[in-house]
Amino acid sequence: MKKAIVVIVAAVLSVNVGTAWSQQLEWFRAGLRAFYSTGPGDLDGSTVGWGAQAEIPASPNIAIALSLTRLANDEVTLSAWDGQPTSGISITNLAASLVGRVRMTDRLHGYLLGGVNYNFLNLDSNGLGVDIDNKLGYHLGAGVNLEIAPRWEMFGEYRYNFLEGQVTGEDISQEVNLNQAQFTVGINFLF
C-alpha cells in the first residue's frame, strides 16, 4: 500500500512539474541553428549557414540573447563591385538582441527581437585586396518556439540583418549593401 501511494505521489508530482515547466518563459536557453540567407542588397546569390545562441531571461517575457552565425559561399558575387571579379563572401555575425516573448498556447509561444550585430567579413576579390569599412549593423526579427519535450524546444525565425559600408581595394572604392534576410530553424535546450 505504501509503495502504491509513493508511486501515485511521484506520478502527480511529475505531471505537475512537467506542466509548470511548459508554462514558464523564464528559462535560460542555449541551442543550435541552421539558416537560409538571401541577400536583397548587393549580394547576388543565396547561401546556407549555421550558428548557435544563448538567451538569458531578464523578466518573465523579456530576455537578452547572444548569437553567433556563420555563412560562406564561394559562388556568391557582389553586384555593386563595378564589374570587378569577386568569387565569394563569408560573414561571421556576433549579435546581441532584446527578445520579447508571448505565450500563444501551452507549448507554443511567439517572439519579436531586435538588436545590434558586429560582422567579421571576408570578401574574396581574386587578389584585389579589398576591405569593408563598416562592420557594425543591426537586425529585426520574429519567430515561434514549440516545446517538443520537457527542456527541449524547436524554433523557426525570420531575421533581417542591415549592413552597409564602403568596400575599398586597388583602384576602387564602392558603397555596398550587404543586407540579408535569414530564414532559420533550430533547437534549444532549456536550463
N, C-alpha and C positions, 0 to 999 in steps of 0.2 A: 504494500500500500504506500509506504514512504517513497519507494522508487517511482511509482506512478505519479505521485504528487510532484516530485522533483522534476520528472520529465515534462509534466504539464506546465509547471512554472517556468522551466527553461524554454519551452516552446513559446509561451506567451511573451516572455522577455525578448526572445529573438525576433518575433514578429514586431513587437513594439520598437525595438532598436532599429530594425530594418525600415519601419515606417518613419520613424524620426529621422533616420539618415536620409531618406528620399525627400523629406520636406525641408532640408537645410540647403541654403545657398551659401553659407559661411564656411566653406571648406577650402583649404589650400589645394590648388590643382597643379598638376605637372603632367605634361604629355608630349606626344609627337604629332607632327602634321605633315601632310603632303599637299601640294597645291599646283594648280594650272594657272599660269600667268600669261596674260596677253597685254601687249604694250599699245595702248591707244595713242601714245605720243610718237616719238621718232624712231621707236624700235620696230623693225619690220620682222615679224615672226612671233611665235609663241613658244613657251617652254614650260617644263615642269620643274618643281623644286621640292625641297624638304626643309624641315625645321623642327624646333622644339619650343615649348613655352612653359612658363610657371605663372601662377596667379595667386596673389596674397589678398585675402579679404580685408577691407577697411571697415565695412559695416555689413548688415545682412544683405544689402542689394548692390553694394559698390565694392569694386576690387581694383587693385593695381596689377597689371600684367606686364611681364617681360617676355619678349620672344626673340628668337634668333632664326633667320631663314636664309637659305642659300639657293640661288638659281644660277645656272650656267648653261649657255647654249652656243656652240661653235658655229651654228648656222644662222643666228640672228644677226642682222646688219642694222646699221644706223642710217636711216634715210636722210637725215639732215646734214650728213657729213660731206656735202657738196661734191659728190662723185668720187671721193677718196675711198679706197678699198678698206673695208672692215670685214672681219670674218667671225666675230663673236664678242660676247659680253658676259661678264659674270658680276653678280651683285650679291653681297652678303649684307644683310639688313639686321641691325640690332634696334629693337623698338621697345618703347615704354608706352603703355596705354592705360587710360582710365576706362573701366568697364562698368556699365550699369545693367543689372540683371532683373528680369521679371519672370515669376513663376507662371506658366501657362496651364500645366496640368501637374499631377503628382510626379511625373517622370520627365517632363519636358519644360524647358524654360528658354526664353529668348534673351538676347543681349545686344546692346549698342556699345561701340567702342570708338575711341579717338585718342590720338597721341602723336608723339614725335618719333622719328627714326634717324639713326646715323647709318650711312651706307658706305661700305667698302666696295669701290667699283674698279673693275679691270676691263678695259676695252682693248681688244686685240686689233691693232691697226696695221698689221702686216709690216711692222718695222718702223712706223712713223713716230713712235714715242709720244703718245697722247696722254693728257691728264684732264680730269674733270674737277673743276674748282669747288663746286658746291656739293657737299656730301650730306647735308642736313635736310631732311624732308619731314613731312607729316602724313598722317593716314586717318581715314574714317572707315567704319565697317559695321556690320551687323551679322548675327549668327544665332544658331539654336544649339542647345545641348540636350541629349537624350540619355537618361540613365539606363544602362543596359544590365547592370548588376550592382549590388552594394559596392561602393567605392570606385566604380568604373562608369565612364560616360563617353559617348561618341559625340562629335560636333561637326557642324557644317558652318562655313563662314564665308562672307564676301568682304573683301578689304580692298580699298583703293589707296594706293601709295602715290603721293605727289612729290616729284623731284625734278627740278630743272636746274640747269647750270651751264657753264661755259666750258666747252671742250677745246683744248689747245694742243697743238702739235707743230711739227715742222711746217712752216709757211702757211698755217691755217689757224683760225680761231672761229669757233662756231657756237651759237646758243643751241642747246638741245633740251628736249622734253623727254624725260625718262619715266613719265608716269606709268603705273602698272595697275591693272585690275587683276586681283587674285581670287580664285575660287578654291577654297580649302576644305579638306576633310581631315579628321584626326581623332585621336583617342586620349582621354585624360584619366589619370589616377587621382582619387581624392584622398587627402590625408586628414 
